[in-house]
Amino acid sequence: MTTTISTLSRLFVAAFALTTMATLVACDQEDAVSVTLASVGRELSAVHSGGASAAPPNLRMQTYEQAISQLQGATRDGSSAQRDAANMLLAQAHGGMAQIESAEAVEIENRLLDRATRLRALMDLYVSQSALAAALAEINPVTERASLDQALVEVEQRLSEAQRTHRELKAEFDAFETRANESGRIANERRAEAAEWRAKALDSPATEAADMVAKAYEIERSAAGAEQESARETAAKEKVAPRLEELNRLIGSLGDERTSLTEARRRVDQRTQDARQDTQVARAAARAAADEAEVALDEIETIRNGELTERWNQAIRHAQAAATALSQSRSSDSGVRATNAVLRAEAQQRLGEMYATQARGMERYLLLLDLVSSEEPAPPFASRAAGFTDHTETEFMEARQAASEAFEQAASTLQSAGVRDQDVRDRLERLQQMLRSAAGETTAETPAPTG
């Protein structure tokens, strides 16, 4: 088969219009299904994020929900061509819903990561204050000063190492941010250029307008690539950001510990009674840190078991529905079947990317929880953190397995399209990379879900 991705792209842009037109021509007058398809198509085009600018999420959500509701009858009662058109629009609406839900899930996940980072900082505070209390309890005029001197040396070494690591990570963060901004600028310029071509097409003869629309589409694809690059750089930057924040807290904690040890050494020189008083203060600080850690764990549990799970479930449900809708086509036209297969593969790939993003989010705060649960000697909240870790590890493995299965389905569907050009080969290679990443065979980043 010689159909190319470029041809399929044009088919996708015109697929709904052509299918709807065919159903209208076949009828003496517009029936209810045809009117519904045309109306829904206009509504989706008005809010679709592929244009020069996307409508607000709440407006898109409302439009997608209405479209899904309105299209149910068309997928059941329409002609074969009408059902194909309805399923294509249904896939677009479900895909839009999945994109919005997943974006909200990522925002909620960032809040969860903030709580996990806070938990780690509280553990550091608890450990340092507990260690300080134990040291002060053993203090005596002969031996304790030497012990505190050694502790200060160790703190200074850890602080120096933390500051060095912070400088290196800050340089990485700035580099990611610069590249993300540049890619975003390029994407905006290309979006604007595509909009100009579309505007010219409106005032041009039909023979020229088609080429102009096609050129605008290709420019938009290039813009989408730049946006994806910007998103990857942003994701990389966001992955570094929690570590920078954690290092800031660690540096602050180590600075506090250094101050406390210095003060303890001064008080040892004054009298043993001061050391006893400081022991009580450190113990109180450790207890307060443990209490705050329990609050942080409560918040983690509430977020994870509540709105975060709901958002991811909704996002995945809609992504699955989009792929399912595209599997309903029964067209006998080979070009339409190939187009549908490519679109279905894209929907399956986006589902896999969504699972991979969910797994990556779990992995991020799983690392922090694991550090808390494995601390020795164990803080009083370590066992509860360990319970969270075990549960999250199970969910992480399930999400990673689901991502692998979705990528495998996408690769299989894409191969079944019968398209043999470089774009398809590149896409298949990318899917293989995603499979390896989902299986844990490589450290390459799986991109966030694409819009």
N, C-alpha and C positions, 0 to 999 in steps of 0.2 A: 504494500500500500504506500502511495507516495504523498498522502496528505501531510502537510507540515504543521508545526506548532503555530506559525504565523497565520496560516489559513484557519486553524482551529480557533485562534484568538478572535479573528474576524467573525467566525461562526458564533462564538460565544456572545460577542457584542450584539449580533443581529438575531440570535436564536429565538429569543422571545418574540421580537417584532415579526419575524418571518412566520413563526408558528401561529401567532395570533391572526396575522393577515390571512393565512391559509384557511383558518377556521371561519373567518368572516366571509371570505370569497365563497366558501362552500355553502353558505347559508343565504337565503333570500334577504334576511335582515339579521341584525345583531341579536343573538340570543343572550340569555342571562349570563351564561358562563363566559361568553366572549366579552361582554361588558365588564364582568368582574376581573377578568385577566387584564384587560386594557387599563382599568382603573388601578388595580394593584401594581401593575408595571409602572405606571406614572408615579404613584406614591413612593415606590421603592427607589426609582431613579432620582426623585427629588431629595432623598435623604442619604443615598448611598455614599459611603466614605471614599469611593474611588474617584470622586470628582475633585474639583480644585479645592473645595473645603467641605468638611463633614458637618452635618447637622448636629446639634447638641445630643448627648446620649439619651436624655429622657425623651426627646422627640423621636429619635430613631427607635428606641425601645417601644414606644407607643405604636409607631408605624409598623414595626415588625410584628407585634402582637396582633394588630388588626389584620395584617396581611395573612398571617398563619390561620386566623379564624375564618377569614373570607375565602381562603383557598381550599378549605376542606371539601366543600361541595364540588368544586371544579375537578379535584383529583379523583372524585368518585363518580360524578355524573357526566363529565364532559366527554367529548370524542377523544380518540387516541391522541390526536395532535394537541387538543386542548389539555389533556391530562399531562402530556410531556411538558407543555408550557407552564402549567400550574406547578408541577414538581420542580421545575427549574427556579421559578419564583419562590417556591416554598423553601428550597435549599438556600437561596439568597437570604431570605428572612431569618431562617434558623441560624445561618452562619453569622449574620449580623448580631443576633441575640447572643450567640456564643462569644463573640468578640467582646461585647459590652460586659457580659457576666464575668469573663475571664479577667478583664481589666480590673473590675471591682475586686475580684478574688486576689489579684496580685497586690492591690492596695491594702487589703485586709491582712494579707500575708506579711507585708512590711511592718504592720503594727505588731503582729505576732513576733516577728524577728526583733523588734525593739524591746519587747518584754523579755525575750530570751537573752538578749544582750544585757539587759538590766539584771536579770537573774545571775548571769555570769559575773557581773561586777559586784553584786551583793555577796556572791560566794567568795570572791577575792577579799572583800571587806571582812566577811566572817572569818575566813581563814587567817588573815593577817592580824585581826584583833584577838582571835583566840590564841594564836601563837604568841602575841604580845603579852596577853594575860598570863599564859603559862610561863613565859620568860620572867615576867615581873614577880610572879609568885615564888620563883626560885632565887630571886635576887638576894645577894648578900654582899657586904662591903669588899670581900676578898675576891670572889670569883665572878660576880655578875657583870662587873664593868667590862672585863675581857670578853665575856659572851656577847654583850651589847655591841662592843667594837666590831666583833666578827659579823654580827647580824647587819650592822651598817654597811660593811664592805660588800656583803652579798646583795643588799638592797641597791646599793650604788651600781653594782654590776648589772643587776636586772633592769634598773632604770635606764642605764646607758644603752643596753641592748634594745629595750623597748623604744627609746627615742630614735635609735638608728633605724629600726624597722619602720617606725612611723614616717621618717623622712623618705624612705624608699617607696613605701606605699602611697605617700602623698604625691610623689612624682608620677607613679603609675596612674593615680586617680586623675591628675591634671592632664596627662596625655590622652586618656580615654575621653575626657570631657571635651578636649580640643577637637579630637577626631569626630566625636558625635555631633558637635556644633557645626563642623564643616560639612559633614554629610547631610545634616538637616538643612543647611543653607542651600546646598546643591539641589536637594529634593524640592525645596520651595521654588527655586528658580525654574526647575523643570516642570513643576505643576503649573506655574504661571505660563510657561511657554505652551504647554498642552492646552491650557484654557484659551490662549490666543488662536491656536489652530482650530479649535472647536468653534470659536466665534467667527473665524473666517469662513468655516464650512457652512455656517448658516446663511451667509450672503453669497455663496458660490453656486455655480451650476451643479446639478446632481452628479455629473461625471467627475467633477473635480472634488466635490464635497466628500465623496467616499474615500479618496486618497488622503484628504486632509484629516478626516476622522481617524483613519488608520494610523496616520503619522502621529496624531495626538495620543492615540492609544499606546503606540510604541514608546512615546516620550513619557507617558504616565507609568508604563512598566519600568522604564529607567529610573523614574522618580521613586517608584516603589522600592526598587533595589537600593537606592540611596537611603530611603527611609529605613529599610531593614538594616542596612549597615549602621545607620545612626542608632537604631534600636539595639543592635548588638553591642556597639560601643557603650551605649548608655547602660545596658545590662551589666557589661563588664565593670563599668564605673560603680554601679549600684552594688555589685558583688564586693567591691573593695571597700565601699563606704562603711558597712558594719564593722569591718575589721579595723578601719581607722577609728571609728567611734569606740570600739572595744579597747584599742590601744590608748586612746585618750583617757578612758576611765582607768585603765591599768596604770598609766603614767601618773594620773592623779592619786590613785590608790597607793602606788609606790612612794610618791612624794609625801603623802600623809603618813605612810609607815616610817619613812625616813625621819620625818619630823617627830613622830611619836618616839622612835628609838633614841633620837638625839635628846629629846626632853627626858626620857627615862634615864639616860646616862647621867644627865645633869642632876636629876633628883637622887640617883644612887649616891652621888658625891655629897649630897646634903644629908639625907637620912633615910633609913629603911622604911620609916612610916609612910613617906611619900610614895615609895614603890608599892606598898600595900594599897594605898588609895588609887593609884593608877591601875592596879590590877582590877579593881572593881569597875572602874570606868571602861576599861577594855572589854571586860566581860559583858557589861551592859551594852556596849556598842555591838558586840558579836550577837547578843540576843536580839537587839533591834534589827540587825541585818538579816538574821534568820526569820524574824517576823515579816519583814518586808519581802523576803524571798518567797514565803508562803503566799503573800498577796500576789506577787508576780506569777506564781504557779496557778493561782486561782484565775487570774486574767488570761493566762495562756490556755487553760482548759476551756474557759468560756468562749474565747475566740475560736479555738480550733474545733470544738464540738458544736458550735453554733453557726454563726454567719459565714465563717470561712468554708466549712463543709457544704453548707447550702449553696453558696455561690459557685463552688467548683462543680457540685452535682448538676446545677442548672446549666452551667457552661458546657459541660461534657454531654448532657442530655441534648442540648440544641446542636452541638457539633455532630453527634451521632445521627440526629434527625436530618441534618443537612446531607450527610452521606447517604442515608437511607432514601431520601427523596430522589437523589440523582440516580439511584439504582432502579427506579421504577420505569424508566423509559423503555418502550417497546418498538421504537421506530425501526423500520426496515432499511432506512437509508444508511449506507456505510459511513458517510461523512458525519452524519448526526450521531451515529453510535460512537465513532472515534472521539468526537467532541465531548460527548457525554462521559466517556471513559476517562478522558483527561481531567474533566471537571470533577468527576467522582474521586479520582486519585488525589486531586488537590484538597478536596474536602477531607479525605482520609488522612492526608498528610497533616492538615491543620489540627485534626483530632489528636494525632500522635504528638504534635508539637505542644498541644494543650496538656496532655498527660505528662510530657517531659518537663514542661514548666512547673507543673504541680509537684513533680518529683524533686526538681531542683530546689523549689522553695522548702520542701520538707527537709532536704539534705542540709540546707543552710542552717536552720535552727536545730536540726538533729545534732549537728556537730557541737553546738553550744550546750545543748542538754546533756550530751555525752560527757563533756568536760566536767559538768557539775556532778553527774551521777557517779563518775569514776574518781572523784577527788578523794585522796587519802591524807589524813583521816577523814572519814565521811562526815560532812555537815549534817545536821538533823533533818534537812529537807532533801537529802541525796536520794533516799529510797523512793520518794514520790517522783522526783525527776527521772529516776530509772524506770518507773512504770510508764511515764510519758514516752521515754526513749524506746522501750520495747514496742509500744503501740504504734509509734510513729515509724519505726523501722519496718513493721509489717505493711503499713500503708504505703511507705516509700517503695518497697519492693513490688507491691501490686501496681502502683502507678507506673513504675519503670517497665514492668512486664506489659502493661496495657499499651504503653507508648511503642514498644517493640512490635506488638501485634498490629497496631494501627499502621506503622511504617511498612510492615511486611505486606499488609493489605494494599496500601497505596502503591507499592512497587509492583505487586501482582496486577493490579488494575491498570497501571500505566503500561505495563508490558502487553496487556490484552488489547490496548487501544490500536495496536498495529501501526503505530507511528514510529518511523525510524529516521529521525534527524538529530542534529547535535543537541538541540534543546532537551529532547527526551533523554538522550544519553547522559547529559549533565544532570538532569533531574534525578535519574535513577542512581547515579553515583552519589548525589547528595543524600538520597534516601538510604543508601548503604552506609554512609557516614553516620547518619542519624541512628540507624540500627546499632552500629557499633558503640556509639555513645550511650544509647539507652541500655545496652547490655553491659556497660561498664568496661568496655575494652579499650577506651580512649578517653582522654581528658578534654577532648574538644567540646565546646559549648553547643548545646542544642538551642536553636533560636527560639525566642518567644513566639506565641501563636501569631500568625500573620492575619492581617485584616482582609 
